[in-house]
């Protein structure tokens, strides 16, 4: 009787072991080479830095950003 319980336990746990994490799986997608995203130009970097500076200047938005980063 205990062997049947062990068998059923293993049978129902097998699908849980088959779960994969996106981006970590290996297979056909891993063999294809993906091109990295293009590097932003100087103007795009300046705009991003300016937007970040604006967020950091405001106390409320800075605190919200800190909370999001900690999550």
Gaussian input, Z-matrix of N, CA and C with variables (Angstrom, degrees):
# hf/3-21g

backbone

0 1
 N
 C     1     B1
 C     2     B2     1     A1
 N     3     B3     2     A2     1     D1
 C     4     B4     3     A3     2     D2
 C     5     B5     4     A4     3     D3
 N     6     B6     5     A5     4     D4
 C     7     B7     6     A6     5     D5
 C     8     B8     7     A7     6     D6
 N     9     B9     8     A8     7     D7
 C    10    B10     9     A9     8     D8
 C    11    B11    10    A10     9     D9
 N    12    B12    11    A11    10    D10
 C    13    B13    12    A12    11    D11
 C    14    B14    13    A13    12    D12
 N    15    B15    14    A14    13    D13
 C    16    B16    15    A15    14    D14
 C    17    B17    16    A16    15    D15
 N    18    B18    17    A17    16    D16
 C    19    B19    18    A18    17    D17
 C    20    B20    19    A19    18    D18
 N    21    B21    20    A20    19    D19
 C    22    B22    21    A21    20    D20
 C    23    B23    22    A22    21    D21
 N    24    B24    23    A23    22    D22
 C    25    B25    24    A24    23    D23
 C    26    B26    25    A25    24    D24
 N    27    B27    26    A26    25    D25
 C    28    B28    27    A27    26    D26
 C    29    B29    28    A28    27    D27
 N    30    B30    29    A29    28    D28
 C    31    B31    30    A30    29    D29
 C    32    B32    31    A31    30    D30
 N    33    B33    32    A32    31    D31
 C    34    B34    33    A33    32    D32
 C    35    B35    34    A34    33    D33
 N    36    B36    35    A35    34    D34
 C    37    B37    36    A36    35    D35
 C    38    B38    37    A37    36    D36
 N    39    B39    38    A38    37    D37
 C    40    B40    39    A39    38    D38
 C    41    B41    40    A40    39    D39
 N    42    B42    41    A41    40    D40
 C    43    B43    42    A42    41    D41
 C    44    B44    43    A43    42    D42
 N    45    B45    44    A44    43    D43
 C    46    B46    45    A45    44    D44
 C    47    B47    46    A46    45    D45
 N    48    B48    47    A47    46    D46
 C    49    B49    48    A48    47    D47
 C    50    B50    49    A49    48    D48
 N    51    B51    50    A50    49    D49
 C    52    B52    51    A51    50    D50
 C    53    B53    52    A52    51    D51
 N    54    B54    53    A53    52    D52
 C    55    B55    54    A54    53    D53
 C    56    B56    55    A55    54    D54
 N    57    B57    56    A56    55    D55
 C    58    B58    57    A57    56    D56
 C    59    B59    58    A58    57    D57
 N    60    B60    59    A59    58    D58
 C    61    B61    60    A60    59    D59
 C    62    B62    61    A61    60    D60
 N    63    B63    62    A62    61    D61
 C    64    B64    63    A63    62    D62
 C    65    B65    64    A64    63    D63
 N    66    B66    65    A65    64    D64
 C    67    B67    66    A66    65    D65
 C    68    B68    67    A67    66    D66
 N    69    B69    68    A68    67    D67
 C    70    B70    69    A69    68    D68
 C    71    B71    70    A70    69    D69
 N    72    B72    71    A71    70    D70
 C    73    B73    72    A72    71    D71
 C    74    B74    73    A73    72    D72
 N    75    B75    74    A74    73    D73
 C    76    B76    75    A75    74    D74
 C    77    B77    76    A76    75    D75
 N    78    B78    77    A77    76    D76
 C    79    B79    78    A78    77    D77
 C    80    B80    79    A79    78    D78
 N    81    B81    80    A80    79    D79
 C    82    B82    81    A81    80    D80
 C    83    B83    82    A82    81    D81
 N    84    B84    83    A83    82    D82
 C    85    B85    84    A84    83    D83
 C    86    B86    85    A85    84    D84
 N    87    B87    86    A86    85    D85
 C    88    B88    87    A87    86    D86
 C    89    B89    88    A88    87    D87
 N    90    B90    89    A89    88    D88
 C    91    B91    90    A90    89    D89
 C    92    B92    91    A91    90    D90
 N    93    B93    92    A92    91    D91
 C    94    B94    93    A93    92    D92
 C    95    B95    94    A94    93    D93
 N    96    B96    95    A95    94    D94
 C    97    B97    96    A96    95    D95
 C    98    B98    97    A97    96    D96
 N    99    B99    98    A98    97    D97
 C   100   B100    99    A99    98    D98
 C   101   B101   100   A100    99    D99
 N   102   B102   101   A101   100   D100
 C   103   B103   102   A102   101   D101
 C   104   B104   103   A103   102   D102
 N   105   B105   104   A104   103   D103
 C   106   B106   105   A105   104   D104
 C   107   B107   106   A106   105   D105
 N   108   B108   107   A107   106   D106
 C   109   B109   108   A108   107   D107
 C   110   B110   109   A109   108   D108
 N   111   B111   110   A110   109   D109
 C   112   B112   111   A111   110   D110
 C   113   B113   112   A112   111   D111
 N   114   B114   113   A113   112   D112
 C   115   B115   114   A114   113   D113
 C   116   B116   115   A115   114   D114
 N   117   B117   116   A116   115   D115
 C   118   B118   117   A117   116   D116
 C   119   B119   118   A118   117   D117
 N   120   B120   119   A119   118   D118
 C   121   B121   120   A120   119   D119
 C   122   B122   121   A121   120   D120
 N   123   B123   122   A122   121   D121
 C   124   B124   123   A123   122   D122
 C   125   B125   124   A124   123   D123
 N   126   B126   125   A125   124   D124
 C   127   B127   126   A126   125   D125
 C   128   B128   127   A127   126   D126
 N   129   B129   128   A128   127   D127
 C   130   B130   129   A129   128   D128
 C   131   B131   130   A130   129   D129
 N   132   B132   131   A131   130   D130
 C   133   B133   132   A132   131   D131
 C   134   B134   133   A133   132   D132
 N   135   B135   134   A134   133   D133
 C   136   B136   135   A135   134   D134
 C   137   B137   136   A136   135   D135
 N   138   B138   137   A137   136   D136
 C   139   B139   138   A138   137   D137
 C   140   B140   139   A139   138   D138
 N   141   B141   140   A140   139   D139
 C   142   B142   141   A141   140   D140
 C   143   B143   142   A142   141   D141
 N   144   B144   143   A143   142   D142
 C   145   B145   144   A144   143   D143
 C   146   B146   145   A145   144   D144
 N   147   B147   146   A146   145   D145
 C   148   B148   147   A147   146   D146
 C   149   B149   148   A148   147   D147
 N   150   B150   149   A149   148   D148
 C   151   B151   150   A150   149   D149
 C   152   B152   151   A151   150   D150
 N   153   B153   152   A152   151   D151
 C   154   B154   153   A153   152   D152
 C   155   B155   154   A154   153   D153
 N   156   B156   155   A155   154   D154
 C   157   B157   156   A156   155   D155
 C   158   B158   157   A157   156   D156
 N   159   B159   158   A158   157   D157
 C   160   B160   159   A159   158   D158
 C   161   B161   160   A160   159   D159
 N   162   B162   161   A161   160   D160
 C   163   B163   162   A162   161   D161
 C   164   B164   163   A163   162   D162
 N   165   B165   164   A164   163   D163
 C   166   B166   165   A165   164   D164
 C   167   B167   166   A166   165   D165
 N   168   B168   167   A167   166   D166
 C   169   B169   168   A168   167   D167
 C   170   B170   169   A169   168   D168
 N   171   B171   170   A170   169   D169
 C   172   B172   171   A171   170   D170
 C   173   B173   172   A172   171   D171
 N   174   B174   173   A173   172   D172
 C   175   B175   174   A174   173   D173
 C   176   B176   175   A175   174   D174
 N   177   B177   176   A176   175   D175
 C   178   B178   177   A177   176   D176
 C   179   B179   178   A178   177   D177
 N   180   B180   179   A179   178   D178
 C   181   B181   180   A180   179   D179
 C   182   B182   181   A181   180   D180
 N   183   B183   182   A182   181   D181
 C   184   B184   183   A183   182   D182
 C   185   B185   184   A184   183   D183
 N   186   B186   185   A185   184   D184
 C   187   B187   186   A186   185   D185
 C   188   B188   187   A187   186   D186
 N   189   B189   188   A188   187   D187
 C   190   B190   189   A189   188   D188
 C   191   B191   190   A190   189   D189
 N   192   B192   191   A191   190   D190
 C   193   B193   192   A192   191   D191
 C   194   B194   193   A193   192   D192
 N   195   B195   194   A194   193   D193
 C   196   B196   195   A195   194   D194
 C   197   B197   196   A196   195   D195
 N   198   B198   197   A197   196   D196
 C   199   B199   198   A198   197   D197
 C   200   B200   199   A199   198   D198
 N   201   B201   200   A200   199   D199
 C   202   B202   201   A201   200   D200
 C   203   B203   202   A202   201   D201
 N   204   B204   203   A203   202   D202
 C   205   B205   204   A204   203   D203
 C   206   B206   205   A205   204   D204
 N   207   B207   206   A206   205   D205
 C   208   B208   207   A207   206   D206
 C   209   B209   208   A208   207   D207
 N   210   B210   209   A209   208   D208
 C   211   B211   210   A210   209   D209
 C   212   B212   211   A211   210   D210

   B1=1.4521
   B2=1.5335
   B3=1.3349
   B4=1.4643
   B5=1.5306
   B6=1.3222
   B7=1.4590
   B8=1.5228
   B9=1.3028
   B10=1.4606
   B11=1.5338
   B12=1.3223
   B13=1.4534
   B14=1.5313
   B15=1.3280
   B16=1.4646
   B17=1.5291
   B18=1.3160
   B19=1.4572
   B20=1.5270
   B21=1.3217
   B22=1.4627
   B23=1.5314
   B24=1.3207
   B25=1.4566
   B26=1.5238
   B27=1.3089
   B28=1.4683
   B29=1.5271
   B30=1.3120
   B31=1.4546
   B32=1.5224
   B33=1.3225
   B34=1.4564
   B35=1.5328
   B36=1.3044
   B37=1.4635
   B38=1.5237
   B39=1.3135
   B40=1.4642
   B41=1.5245
   B42=1.3462
   B43=1.4763
   B44=1.5270
   B45=1.3052
   B46=1.4630
   B47=1.5260
   B48=1.3015
   B49=1.4541
   B50=1.5193
   B51=1.3293
   B52=1.4576
   B53=1.5200
   B54=1.3149
   B55=1.4555
   B56=1.5223
   B57=1.3230
   B58=1.4600
   B59=1.5108
   B60=1.3012
   B61=1.4533
   B62=1.5236
   B63=1.3317
   B64=1.4748
   B65=1.5192
   B66=1.3100
   B67=1.4539
   B68=1.5124
   B69=1.3387
   B70=1.4509
   B71=1.5241
   B72=1.3081
   B73=1.4568
   B74=1.5191
   B75=1.2923
   B76=1.4552
   B77=1.5128
   B78=1.2847
   B79=1.4529
   B80=1.5070
   B81=1.3224
   B82=1.4596
   B83=1.5243
   B84=1.3226
   B85=1.4618
   B86=1.5248
   B87=1.3264
   B88=1.4618
   B89=1.5254
   B90=1.3348
   B91=1.4526
   B92=1.5257
   B93=1.3362
   B94=1.4488
   B95=1.5230
   B96=1.3171
   B97=1.4592
   B98=1.5190
   B99=1.3129
   B100=1.4565
   B101=1.5191
   B102=1.3128
   B103=1.4552
   B104=1.5192
   B105=1.3112
   B106=1.4650
   B107=1.5320
   B108=1.3187
   B109=1.4693
   B110=1.5250
   B111=1.3157
   B112=1.4694
   B113=1.5186
   B114=1.2967
   B115=1.4728
   B116=1.5250
   B117=1.3412
   B118=1.4661
   B119=1.5328
   B120=1.3153
   B121=1.4661
   B122=1.5239
   B123=1.3289
   B124=1.4615
   B125=1.5270
   B126=1.3161
   B127=1.4655
   B128=1.5258
   B129=1.3340
   B130=1.4737
   B131=1.5261
   B132=1.3240
   B133=1.4666
   B134=1.5179
   B135=1.3386
   B136=1.4572
   B137=1.5312
   B138=1.3364
   B139=1.4633
   B140=1.5263
   B141=1.3348
   B142=1.4610
   B143=1.5287
   B144=1.3197
   B145=1.4625
   B146=1.5300
   B147=1.3194
   B148=1.4571
   B149=1.5317
   B150=1.3307
   B151=1.4686
   B152=1.5278
   B153=1.3132
   B154=1.4623
   B155=1.5228
   B156=1.3201
   B157=1.4650
   B158=1.5238
   B159=1.3389
   B160=1.4646
   B161=1.5220
   B162=1.3193
   B163=1.4678
   B164=1.5246
   B165=1.3212
   B166=1.4623
   B167=1.5305
   B168=1.3179
   B169=1.4621
   B170=1.5270
   B171=1.3257
   B172=1.4614
   B173=1.5277
   B174=1.3336
   B175=1.4702
   B176=1.5236
   B177=1.3333
   B178=1.4663
   B179=1.5258
   B180=1.3258
   B181=1.4656
   B182=1.5236
   B183=1.3385
   B184=1.4697
   B185=1.5182
   B186=1.3404
   B187=1.4596
   B188=1.5328
   B189=1.3321
   B190=1.4736
   B191=1.5241
   B192=1.3320
   B193=1.4645
   B194=1.5240
   B195=1.3145
   B196=1.4670
   B197=1.5246
   B198=1.3445
   B199=1.4645
   B200=1.5283
   B201=1.3294
   B202=1.4668
   B203=1.5222
   B204=1.3300
   B205=1.4594
   B206=1.5158
   B207=1.3194
   B208=1.4678
   B209=1.5173
   B210=1.3314
   B211=1.4747
   B212=1.4597
   A1=112.41
   A2=119.25
   A3=118.17
   A4=112.17
   A5=117.95
   A6=120.02
   A7=111.15
   A8=116.82
   A9=120.09
   A10=109.84
   A11=116.83
   A12=120.26
   A13=111.20
   A14=116.53
   A15=120.58
   A16=109.87
   A17=117.14
   A18=121.51
   A19=110.79
   A20=117.78
   A21=120.93
   A22=111.26
   A23=116.33
   A24=120.18
   A25=110.29
   A26=117.74
   A27=121.55
   A28=111.27
   A29=116.44
   A30=121.23
   A31=110.98
   A32=116.89
   A33=120.26
   A34=112.82
   A35=119.00
   A36=121.29
   A37=112.18
   A38=118.19
   A39=121.24
   A40=112.38
   A41=120.59
   A42=118.51
   A43=112.77
   A44=118.32
   A45=120.52
   A46=110.61
   A47=118.07
   A48=121.69
   A49=111.82
   A50=117.00
   A51=121.07
   A52=112.58
   A53=118.37
   A54=121.80
   A55=109.05
   A56=115.96
   A57=120.26
   A58=110.43
   A59=115.87
   A60=122.58
   A61=107.42
   A62=117.67
   A63=119.39
   A64=111.24
   A65=115.29
   A66=120.27
   A67=113.71
   A68=118.00
   A69=121.18
   A70=110.58
   A71=116.76
   A72=120.43
   A73=110.36
   A74=115.59
   A75=121.18
   A76=107.82
   A77=116.18
   A78=119.70
   A79=109.32
   A80=115.73
   A81=120.87
   A82=111.46
   A83=117.24
   A84=118.63
   A85=111.96
   A86=116.97
   A87=119.81
   A88=111.31
   A89=117.28
   A90=119.12
   A91=112.06
   A92=117.24
   A93=120.15
   A94=109.12
   A95=115.47
   A96=119.49
   A97=108.39
   A98=115.70
   A99=119.40
   A100=108.51
   A101=114.93
   A102=119.17
   A103=108.69
   A104=117.51
   A105=119.96
   A106=109.57
   A107=116.63
   A108=118.57
   A109=109.99
   A110=116.86
   A111=119.23
   A112=111.07
   A113=115.38
   A114=122.53
   A115=108.77
   A116=118.49
   A117=119.44
   A118=110.65
   A119=114.55
   A120=117.76
   A121=109.59
   A122=116.27
   A123=122.22
   A124=110.72
   A125=117.58
   A126=120.84
   A127=111.27
   A128=117.07
   A129=120.41
   A130=110.83
   A131=116.78
   A132=120.62
   A133=110.71
   A134=116.63
   A135=120.70
   A136=110.86
   A137=116.47
   A138=120.64
   A139=110.64
   A140=116.95
   A141=120.79
   A142=110.65
   A143=117.25
   A144=120.37
   A145=110.73
   A146=116.81
   A147=121.08
   A148=110.46
   A149=116.32
   A150=120.18
   A151=110.42
   A152=117.54
   A153=120.85
   A154=110.75
   A155=117.01
   A156=120.78
   A157=110.45
   A158=117.01
   A159=120.76
   A160=111.09
   A161=117.16
   A162=121.39
   A163=109.97
   A164=117.02
   A165=120.63
   A166=112.80
   A167=118.02
   A168=120.61
   A169=112.35
   A170=116.85
   A171=121.84
   A172=108.95
   A173=116.98
   A174=120.93
   A175=112.36
   A176=117.28
   A177=120.91
   A178=110.75
   A179=116.53
   A180=119.25
   A181=111.08
   A182=117.36
   A183=119.98
   A184=110.45
   A185=117.07
   A186=120.34
   A187=110.87
   A188=116.74
   A189=120.41
   A190=110.74
   A191=117.06
   A192=120.73
   A193=110.60
   A194=117.35
   A195=121.35
   A196=110.14
   A197=116.98
   A198=120.91
   A199=110.52
   A200=117.70
   A201=120.55
   A202=110.96
   A203=117.40
   A204=120.21
   A205=112.00
   A206=117.11
   A207=120.13
   A208=112.57
   A209=117.29
   A210=120.99
   A211=108.51
   D1=-44.10
   D2=-179.85
   D3=-63.04
   D4=-30.03
   D5=179.57
   D6=-65.65
   D7=-33.57
   D8=178.07
   D9=-66.58
   D10=-40.56
   D11=178.59
   D12=-64.57
   D13=-40.85
   D14=177.44
   D15=-63.53
   D16=-43.03
   D17=178.88
   D18=-61.73
   D19=-46.26
   D20=179.47
   D21=-64.57
   D22=-39.60
   D23=177.83
   D24=-61.07
   D25=-46.14
   D26=179.23
   D27=-65.22
   D28=-36.46
   D29=-179.11
   D30=-65.10
   D31=-42.20
   D32=-178.18
   D33=-81.92
   D34=-18.71
   D35=178.82
   D36=-87.18
   D37=-17.34
   D38=-177.77
   D39=-59.33
   D40=-43.62
   D41=179.09
   D42=-63.17
   D43=-30.97
   D44=179.21
   D45=-67.82
   D46=-29.88
   D47=179.31
   D48=-77.83
   D49=-16.52
   D50=-178.05
   D51=-87.53
   D52=-0.53
   D53=179.74
   D54=-67.84
   D55=137.16
   D56=-179.89
   D57=-115.92
   D58=156.11
   D59=177.39
   D60=-98.84
   D61=127.42
   D62=179.54
   D63=-59.64
   D64=136.88
   D65=179.31
   D66=88.55
   D67=-12.19
   D68=-178.41
   D69=-110.39
   D70=-13.38
   D71=-176.32
   D72=-68.19
   D73=153.65
   D74=175.35
   D75=-113.88
   D76=151.13
   D77=-179.06
   D78=155.95
   D79=-147.88
   D80=-176.86
   D81=-63.38
   D82=-37.64
   D83=-178.54
   D84=-69.65
   D85=-27.51
   D86=179.72
   D87=-74.52
   D88=-27.80
   D89=-178.14
   D90=-78.40
   D91=-20.99
   D92=178.56
   D93=-81.42
   D94=135.35
   D95=179.23
   D96=-83.93
   D97=129.01
   D98=177.37
   D99=-102.71
   D100=143.78
   D101=179.63
   D102=-85.71
   D103=138.13
   D104=178.79
   D105=-68.92
   D106=153.95
   D107=178.79
   D108=-63.98
   D109=149.93
   D110=-178.46
   D111=-65.66
   D112=147.72
   D113=179.07
   D114=-70.14
   D115=131.71
   D116=178.35
   D117=-66.49
   D118=148.31
   D119=179.73
   D120=-79.68
   D121=178.19
   D122=-174.31
   D123=-62.93
   D124=-40.93
   D125=-178.67
   D126=-65.08
   D127=-39.56
   D128=177.98
   D129=-66.19
   D130=-38.51
   D131=177.72
   D132=-64.76
   D133=-43.57
   D134=179.78
   D135=-61.88
   D136=-41.25
   D137=179.38
   D138=-64.93
   D139=-40.33
   D140=179.48
   D141=-67.13
   D142=-42.26
   D143=179.18
   D144=-65.49
   D145=-38.05
   D146=178.87
   D147=-64.96
   D148=-42.49
   D149=178.51
   D150=-64.16
   D151=-40.48
   D152=178.13
   D153=-64.83
   D154=-40.67
   D155=178.36
   D156=-62.96
   D157=-39.20
   D158=177.79
   D159=-63.03
   D160=-40.85
   D161=178.62
   D162=-65.04
   D163=-42.20
   D164=-177.28
   D165=-71.70
   D166=-25.85
   D167=178.55
   D168=-69.85
   D169=-34.26
   D170=-178.42
   D171=-83.98
   D172=122.41
   D173=-176.80
   D174=-60.53
   D175=-41.72
   D176=-178.09
   D177=-66.56
   D178=-47.49
   D179=-178.74
   D180=-68.86
   D181=-33.08
   D182=177.09
   D183=-64.21
   D184=-43.54
   D185=179.56
   D186=-64.87
   D187=-39.77
   D188=178.09
   D189=-63.90
   D190=-40.80
   D191=177.73
   D192=-62.71
   D193=-42.72
   D194=179.24
   D195=-61.32
   D196=-42.63
   D197=179.72
   D198=-64.42
   D199=-41.03
   D200=179.03
   D201=-65.80
   D202=-39.05
   D203=180.00
   D204=-68.29
   D205=-32.43
   D206=179.60
   D207=-74.05
   D208=-22.62
   D209=177.75
   D210=-74.47

